[in-house]
């Protein structure tokens, strides 16, 4: 059994719990840790969890809204931390007291009740990785922070039963925003963030009969609206708008089961 819950998604901080169950074994992975430690503990409590319930951390890249309290959390609670060599170097090679685990593209990480398989993505970070999680039957794709979908990215999302995927901005809202030109170019560029339209194209490319859940994540507070993201993604899939869930920056999402 596989399920997931986002604890918060956006420029103010990102964190998602993936939980796998196999018999009496329960294992939990926290993907990104972009919140302060008190805020993280509060949001875990809302999910009926505490930090001690986490078995590992996975950091997708070095940007502050994904790093947050990682070092403090890992050292205080002795939690292994997976990240790429590039991410670790970009962070200045912090002392993790033996808790660092180096992640590589397409090398599966055994969490116990499920596995997490990292894959590289095009984003303006040192060596960013996103994840596909599976218990052998159910498959979840987690894809935030990328400027476009390479063929490698699309390959890793094939056959997923649930997707949490970036829908960062509406192109017209970004163009009309007060962002300076350099920032508009960065956000809308090939190594920035996905527009709703780009996310919709990804969904068209990976849609299959077993895809049951799509969560739009990392929406810009200034350059997108949940209704616009839902409309664009739902239209791509032929779904009703309300079938698309949106991860809140302050509340995340409810728990979602992933099943084949």
Secondary structure, 3 states (H helix, E strand, C coil): CEEEEEEECCCCCCEEEEEEEECCEEEEEEECCCCCHHHHHHHHHHCCCCHHHCCEEECCCCCHHHHCCHHHHHHHHCCEEEECHHHHHHCCCCCCCCCEEECCCCCEEECCCCEEEEEECECCCCCCEEEEEECCCCEEEEECCCCECCHHHHHHHCCCCEEEEECCECHHHHHHCCCCHHHHHHHHCCCCCCEHHHHHHHHHHHCCCCCCEEEEECCCCCCCCHHHHHHHHHHHHCCCHHHEEECECCCECCCEEECC
